[in-house]
Amino acid sequence: MSKFLFGAVYIIEQDYTDEEMRRDLANMRDCGFNLITLWPIGNAWLAKSSHEWVFSKTRYVLDLCQELGMKAILQLFGQNQAQEFMPDSAQTPEMESADQYGPWINENSLWANLNHPVVRDYFDTYFREAIFALKDHPAVYGWDVFNESHHRTDDEWTTRKYQEWLREKYGTIEKLNKEWYRRYESFAQVRPEKRRASYSIWSSLLPAVEYEKFRAESLTEICRFLYNTAKKYDYIHPIMIDGTSAMILVDDLTLRNCDEFETAYVPDIYGATFYPKSWGKNFKDTPWTLSMYFSIPAGAARKAHKPYFVNELQTHTQSVLTPGSEVSCEELVSWTLMCVFTGLSGMQLWRWRPFLHGYQATGRGLTRIDGCPNKRAIAVNSLLEVIHNNGELFDDFRISRPAVRIAYSYGGRLFFDSLLKFGVAGKTFWAKNMEGWYKLFWNWGMPAEMTDLERLNEDDFETPVMIVPGAVCVSETQAQSLCRYVENGGILIADGRIGALDDRGCVPPEGIPGKTLSKLFGIVEADVGSGGRMLVGGNVLPTGFETQELELTDSSACVLAVMEDGTPAVVLHEYGKGKTLYFNNFEGLVLLEKLWPELKEIISQVTAEVSCIRAQKDEHVHLSYIESETQKAVLAVNFSDKAENVSLTGLPAGVVLTELFTGNTVQADNQAVFTLPACSHAVYIWPCR
């Protein structure tokens, strides 16, 4: 078996015959697959009662895998709980999840309450039965215990968990009352229903923020329960959990409550699922969004020092009546390569055969309805031939060292959205501000990755450039970490009323951004205005959302741009061995609208000494980088409908780049220049030195 693990999800349908399944597995093997995901593990249609689990068909498919030299991930939970741990006959109304805002606020969520003790008992029983029945089969690779982890419920069991969570956090009800500006006599009286009451959040944002933070931590606890339950019955095979990927970017953060930088610490392998052309998404015209979307769970896995798998990637249409969700061969191959170049250890496509029933009927899949491989399967096979024939690169690789890290915190996002009263879906602009900054460095071809502001570590401190966008809430601990980063030589860029609140939701009395961050950036906020215009080198530029009237707190700070009233708009400040660059507005929104040459020049000068590959290219071209012990590689994807030129600088002098799919070579002297045809991809490799 090749070290590079690749395959697709194979759903064991009650409609399939043994002959069909044998044919399907053989076709998957012939496509180059060596690892597949099986679901459902329990073959419910063969059971004599709803409380019986049968695994004979799963064992049959595992036998086929063993015969064909393949391994299988066994997915225990994630798609349909009635086919998994919780028979419908057992579930009572009190075991159901409930939503304060109505039954349809999150209709795609689970219907069993994962916090209910009886539901958890069923998990335990099902995991025990499935694992004991299958764990000794030689084709088993590992267990996926929660696919697309999420949970939203406001039931009584969860409310009691919330009350206990508050007790552990605050210790006494008197302390909670002081922080919340409320008048409870016990934690049992704290209920979440009125957490956003207007006159409550006028006094403190904590009642609104704390419940949403609890929901995310509760999801992590559920993941830990599932992990520990599986580990109790099998301590040998690795256990996976898949996040609801890049949910930090969605308009309403509260629908899925998935803090990936938290949950990635739980399993042995952290996974992700991606659907780039579903539910109205299509990133063809904004490929930097797709790149950012792919990068978040990968960054979470690396932060937790866990192997990373993509356990689902869309292969084709969403359903019968979903025009615009079709996936071309080129899109599927390019998306797959983009995922590979985020540094994953394994890859699974969703799915092998299209759905035969349900909402997604006719959708997804690498075969026609009758199970015969389609043109997408042929395209994937061709890709895998190249990957398997270049084991020197792909058998054991990592992403190239990031030149830029974008730091955010889940809690900081909650405070940001709470200031907008969580609003209607789409009201928040936090993600758009972050996207603008990501777009800038992505467009320069500089390797960028996401990181967690709450857990900055040595890897972060060794990154040359760190961006902290829209961080209106910064704790003193986070502020001290940022100071340490800059003191040691880092370049820190921030914007948009950083440090307006601390982690209790309080404004620093000495002035925004607080004494620690004021020393770091060399500024203090004197006032605030609703927008305005910035003067840069004699040109007038817009500002994003609102502006700050800044005053310098250090005479050595250098003003690089001013507002029309003459107050500082962009401030450069040296601190220790490093420096900071501060923008007095939500500059990411401006960059997302347009990569203004004047702004690019300022940031380029500040980061000019950073040693890394850079590019000149169109903004429809994606670049990313990996390396093994002996080789380095750049992936280039052209999403444009016309040919595009790419120029790379920062490569070793005299190196020759070889394109994997064509064998074409490019000589790199001061730069390497190549052309990408319309809607195409290329992978150029060169030897490490």
N, C-alpha and C positions, 0 to 999 in steps of 0.2 A: 504493500500500500504506500502510495506517495505520502509524504509528510503534509502536503497541502490538502486540506480536507474540504471537499466540495460535493454538493448534491442538491436535493430538493425534498420538500415535504411530500410524503405519500400517505394519503388518507385511505385507511382500510374500510372501504365501503361495503355495506351489506349486499349491494347489487353485484359486486365483482365475483366472478368464478375463480377457482384456484388456477385454471389455465390462463385467465386474464392476468392475474397477479404475477404468475411466473413470467409471462411475456413482458409485463411492465418492468419488473425488476431487471430482466435481461437487457431491455432497452436502456434503462438507466445506467447499467454497468457499461454498455456499449457507448453511451454518451460521455463516459469518462468519470462518472460519479463513483465515489468511494465511501461516502457517508450520507445517509439519508435520515430524515425525521419521520417517525411513525406516529399516527394518531387516527382514531382513538385506540388506547391500549386495551381497554375493556370492550369486548365484542358483544354489546348489549343485546343485539338481535338473536343471539344464540342462548341467552339466559332464560331459565324457566320462570324466574320471578324478578321483580325490579330490584331486589336486595341481593342478587347473585351477580358475581363478576366472572366472565368467561374470557380466557386469553388464548384460545386454541388457534384462531386466525392470526393473531399477532405472532404466536410462536411459529406458525407456518411461514410467515413472511421473514422472520428472523432466520429460519432454516435456509430460505432462499438467499438471504444476505450472506450467510456463512458459506454457502455453496459457491456464490459468485465473488467472494473476496471483498465484501462490503461490510461496513459497520452501521449501526443505527442508534440515533438518539430517540429515546422513548419519552414522548410528551405526556405527562400525567395530568396537566391541568392548564386550561387557557382558552378553549374555544366553545365548549358547550357543557356546562356542569352536569346536565342530566345524563350525558354520555360518559361522565367521568365519576366524580365522587359522590354526587347527590341525586339519588333517584327522586323523581317528582312525587312519588307516592309517600316519601318521607317528610317532605317539606311542608311545614305549617305556616300560616300567615306571620307568626312572630319570628320565624326564621328568615323572612324575606328582607332584603335591603329596602330602605325607604329614603325618600328625598324630601326635605323640608319644602322645596319649591314645586313639588308635584311629581307624579310618576313618570313623566316624559322628559324631565329636564336632562336626564342622561340616559336615554333609552338604549344606548349601546353598551351599557354597563351590565354587570352580573346581577342576577336576581336572588341569589342566596347571600345572606349576610355572613361574610367571612369572619366576623367577630363573635358570632353566636357559638356557644360551647357545643351544642349538638351538631352543628355544621362542622365544627373542627373535629368532633369525634368521627364523623363520616370521612373526613380527610384521612384521619389516622387509619381507619379500617381499609379504605381503598388503597392508600399507599402501601400498607402492609401486604395486602392481597396481591397487588400488581408486582411489587418488587420481589417478594418471595417467589412468585410464579415465574419471573423472567430474568432475575439478576444473574443467574449462573449460565445463561446462554452466551456462548463465545462471541456472538455478533453484537452484543450490547456495548455501545460506546459510553453512554451516560444517560442521565435523567433530566428532562426539562420540567421543573416543578411549578412554574408559573410563566405562561406565555403572555406577553403584553400586560404586565402587572399593573393593575389599577383597581381602585375600589372607592366608591362614593356612597355613603349611607348616613342617615341621621336618626337611626333607630335608638331605642332605649339602651341596648347593650353598648353601642358605640358611645352614647352620651356618658355612660358610667365610666367607660375607659377614658374619656376626655377629662372627666372630673378627677380621676386618679392621676392622670398625666399632669394636670395643674397642681395637684397636691405635691407630687414629686418635684415639680419645677419651683414652686413658690414656698413650700414648706408650711406656711401658715396662711390662713384666710386674711389675716390683717395685712400681710405683705401684698397679697393680690389686690385687696381693696385699695391700698395706697397707690399701686401702679396703675390700676384700672379706673380709679376714681368711682368705685362702686361701693355698695354697703351690704355685702353678704355676711352671714354668720357661719356658714359651713360650705365646703366645696360641693356638697350634694345639692346646693341651691343654684349652682352655676349651670345654666342651660344655654345651648348655642343658638336657639331660635332668634333671639333679639340681639345677636352679636353686632349687627350693623345698624342698630337703632341710631338715628341721627344725633340725638343729644348725648348718646353714650360716646360715639366716635369723635364728637367734638372735644370731649375731654381726654380721650385716649384712643389710639388706634389698636391697642392690644386686644380688646375683646374680639375684633374682627380678624386680626392677623393670627392670633394664637390658635384659633380653631382650625384655620387652613394649614398652619404649620403642623398642628397635631395630626391632621388627616394624612399629610405626607409621611410623618414619622410612624403613624399607625400602619400605613401601607408597608413601610420597611419592616415593621414588626411582624406583619402577616407573612412577608417574604421569609423572614428569619424562622417563623414557625414552620412553614412548608419545607424549608431547607433542613431544619433540625429533624423534622418528622421523617423525611426521606433518608437522612444520614443515619438515623436510628436503625433502619433496616438494611442499609447498604453503605458501608463506610469506604468502599473500594472505588466505585465508579464516580466520576465527577458529576456534580449537580449544577445545573444551569438555571438562571432566571433571566427573562427578557424584559427589559423596560418598555414602557410605552414611549417609543423613541422620540427625542427632541420635543417633548411636550412643553418644555420651557418656552418654546417659540410660539405656542398657540395663543389666541386672543384671550381665552378664559382658562386660566391656570387651574381653577378649582374643579374642573370636570373629571380629571383623571388623578390628580394629587400625586404625581410621580416625580420625586426628586432623585434623578438618576445618579447624582454624585453621592447620594446616601445609600441607595439600594445596591449599587455596584459592589459595596464592601461585603455583602452577604454571601453570594454563591461562590462556587469554585470557578465558574466561567460566567462572565456577564454577556448577555446577548441583546440583540436589537432587531426590530422589524421596520421595514420601510415600504411605503407605497407612494412613489413620486408622482403618479398620475391617477389618483383616486380622490374622491370627495372634493372635486373641483380644483385640485392642485395640478399645476403643470409648470415646471421650472425651466422650460426650454429657453425662455427669454431672460431668465435671471439665474444662470447656473451657479452663481456664488451662493444663492439661497440653498440649492441642493447640496453644495459642498458643506455648508454650515450645518445643514440638517443631518448629513452623514457623520459629521465630526463630533457631535456632542456626546453620544453614548460611547464612542471610541475613546474620547478624552476621559470620560467617567471611569471606564475600565482601566485605563492606564493609571489614573490617579489612585485607584484601589489596588494596583499591581495585580490585576486579574487578566487571564486570557480573554480575548474578545471574539465573539462569533456574531455574524449576521445570520439570524435564524429564519428570517423571512424577507424576501425581496420580490416585489411585484413582477410577474412575468407577462401579464396581458390584461384584457379588459376587466372591468369591475363586475359587470352583470349584463343582463339581456338588453337593458335600455340605458346605457351609459356612454353615449358618444363622447369622444375626447379622452377616454381612459385606455385606448388601444396602445400597445407597446410595440414599437418596431424592433427588428433584430438589432439594429445599431444602438437604439436606446438601451436595450437590455444588456448588451455587451458593455457599453460605456458605463452604465450604472454599476454593473458588477465590478468592473475594473476600479471605479471610484471607491467602492466599498473595500476592495482588496487593498487599495493604497491608503486606507485609514489604519492599516496595521493589524488586520484581523488574523485569527488563527484558523477559522473555519467559516464556511459559507453555505447557506441553504436558500434555495429559491422557493417561492410560494406560487404555485405548487406544481406537481408533475402532470396530473390530469385535471381538466376543467371540472367545475362543480356540475353535478347532474341534477341537483335540486336545491331549494332554498333561495334566499335573496340573491346570492352570487351565481345562480344557475348560468351555465355556459362560460362563466368568467374564470380567469386565471388559467395557468397551465402551459406546459411545453408540448402538449399533444393536441390532436384534433379530438372531437367528442368521442370518437370510437377508440381512443387510446393510442393511435399511431403517432409517432413523433412528428411535430410540425417544423416549420422553418426556423423557429426560435430555438428548438432543441438542437438543430444542425449548427446554428450560430454559436450556441454555448459549447457544443462539442469541439468546434474549431478553436474556440478560445482556450478550452482546457488542454487541447493538444499542445498549444504554445506554452501554457503554464507548466504542464508536466514535462515538456522537453527542455525547460529552463529551470531545473531544480536547483542549480547553483544560486539562483536569485530567490525563487519562490518557496523552496522547502523550509527555509528558516530566515525570515526577514523581519524588519522593523521599519517604522516610519523614520524618515530623516529627522534630525533634531529640530524641533520648532524654533523659528526665529522670533515668533510672536505668540504670546498667550493672551487670550481675552478672558478676564476673570469676572465671574458673577456669582451671586449667591441666591439660592431659592428663597431664603427669608427676605433678602433685599428686594427681590421681585414682588413678594407679597406686600411689603410696605409701599412699594411704588404703586401697585394697583389699588391698595387701600386708600391712598391719597386721591385716587379717582373714583372712590366709593365702589370699586370693582365694576361699576358701570354696566353697560350692555356689552355684549360680545363685540370686540373690535374697538372699544374705546381706548384701551391702553395702547401705548406706542413703545413700550419698553423694548420689545423684540426688534422693532424696526430700527431703533437707535443702535442696538448692538449689531444689527445686520449691516448698517452703513459702515461701521468700523471694520467689520469682517471683509466687506466688499473691497475696501481700499487696499488692504494688504494682500488679499486673494488676487486682486487685479495686478499687483506688482509681482505675483508669483512667489511671494515670500511664505514659507511654510508656517501655517498658523494652527493653533489648537485651543480648545476651550479648557478652562480650569476653574476650580472652586475657590472663591475668595475666602471661604470659611476654613479652608484646609491648605493654605499655601505651604509648599514643602521645598526641599532642596532642588528638585527638578525645576520648579517655578523660579526659584532664585537664580538659577543658572541660565534662564531664558533672557536673551538680550532686551526684548521689548515686551512690556505688559500694558494692556489696555483695560481700563476699568470704566466701562460706559454706563451712564445712567444710575450710578450708585448713590442714590439719595439717602440710603441708610447704610452707615458704616459703623461697626462696633469699634471700641477702643482697641480690642485685640487685633482686629483686621487692620486698623490704622497703624499699629505698631509693626505688623508684618510688612505692610507696604513701605514703611520707613526703612526697615531692615533690607528689603529688596533694593531700594535705591541707594542706600549707604554702601552696599556691596557692589555697586556699579551698574545697576539696572536703569533702563529708560522707562519711566512710567508716564502714560498718557491718560488723562481723565477729562470728563466733561460734566455738564449738567447738574449743578448744585450738589456736588459730591458732599457727603457728610452733613446734609441738612438735618438728618435725624440720627440718633444712635439706635442701638438694638432694643431699646425700651420705647422707641418712638418719640424721644424728647430732643428738642433743639439744643445745641450746645450754647450755654448762656454767654460764653465769651465771643460768640459770633460764628457763623458758618464759614468754613467747614470744621471748626473746632481747633483747639490749641495744637494738637498733634499734626493734623493735616495742614493747618495754616503754616506751620514751620516747614512742612514737607514741600508745599507748593509755592510758598512765599506770597500768599494772598489771603484776603478775608473779604467776605461779601458785605458790602455797605448797603445795598438795596437791590431790588429786582424789578424788571420791566417785562412787558408783554411783547417780546420780539424786538425787532430793530434791524439795523444793518451794520455790517462790519467793514472796515476799511483795511485793505491789504495791498500794500505797494501801489497805492493810488487807485485801485479797483474797489468797487462796492460789491459785497457778497451778502446773501441772506443769512439769517441765523435761524436756529431750530427751536420752535415752541415758545421759549421765553429766554430772557437774558439776565445776567447778573451784572450789577455795578460793582466792580472789583476795586479794592485798594491793595497796594503792595505792603507786605509786612517785612520785607527784606530788600534793602536798597540794591543788592546784587541781582535781584530778579530782573529779567529782560523782557520788555513788552514787545512782542512781535507783530501785533495787530491791535487796533483800537476800534471802539465804537464811534459812531458819528459825533457823540458828545465828548470824545477824547478819552474816555475811561478805558482801561485795559480790556481787551477781548481775548487775547492769546498771550500766555505768560510762560516763559522758559525760566527754570530755576535749577541751579546746581545744588546738589545735596549729597554730602559724602563723596563717594566716587562716581555717583550717577547723576541723573538729572530728571526733572519732571517737565511735562508740557501740559498746560491746563487751558481748556476752552470754556468760555463763560456761558455756553448754551449747550443744548443737546445736539452736538455737532454731527453725531451719527446720522441724524435725520437729514442734514444738509448733504452729507456725503452719499447717502443712499439715493437722493434725488439726482445728484450730479457730482462726479469727482472733479471738483473745481481745481484747475491748475494751480491757483494761488495757495490753496490748502495743501495740495500734494507737495508743493515746493517746500512749505514750512516743515511738514512732517518728514519729507525726504532728507532735508538737511539735518534734522535732529537725529535721524536714524542712519545717517550715511556711513558711519563706521561699523555698522553691524555686518559681520561676514556671513553671507549666505547667497544662494542663487537668487537672482532677480530676473524679471522678464519684461519685455515690451511685447504687448499683444492686444488683441481686441477683447472687450469685456464679455464676449461669448465663448472665450476659450478658457478651459479649466486646466490647471497644472497641479500635480501633487507628486510626492517623492517618497521612495522607499530605498532601503539598502540592506545587503547581507554582508557577510564577512569579506567577500571578494568583489562584489559588484554594487553599483548604485544605478537607480533608474528614475526616470521622470515619465509620468503619464500625462499625455496631452489629449484633451477631448475638445473638439470643435462643435459647438451646438449651433453654429451659424449655418445659414443656407448658402453661404458662399465660402470660397477658400480663404484661409487666413494665414498670415505669416507670424511666426513666433521667433523671437530673438532672446537667447539666454545669455546672461553674464554671470560671472562668479564660478565658472567651471575651471578645473585645472587646465593650464596652458598645454596645448598640443594634444589633448585627449581626443579620441575618436568615439563618437556616439553611434551605436548600431541599433536600428529599429527592429524590434523582435518579429513583427508580422511580415515585413517585406525584405529584411536584410539590408536595406539602404543605410548608408553611412553618412555622417556629418562630421567634418573636421572642426574642432573648437580651438580657435586661437584666442583672440580677445572676446569673442562671442561665438555662439553656435546658432545658426539660422536654419530653420526648416519651414516647410509649408504644409498645412493640414488641408486636405480637400474638404468640401462642404460636408457637414454631418458625419464626421469621422473621428477616429481615435488613433493614437500611436503610443508606443512605449519605447523610449530610447534608453539603452543601457551603456555604461562605461565602467572600466575597472576602478576599484578603490586604490588609493595611493597612500 
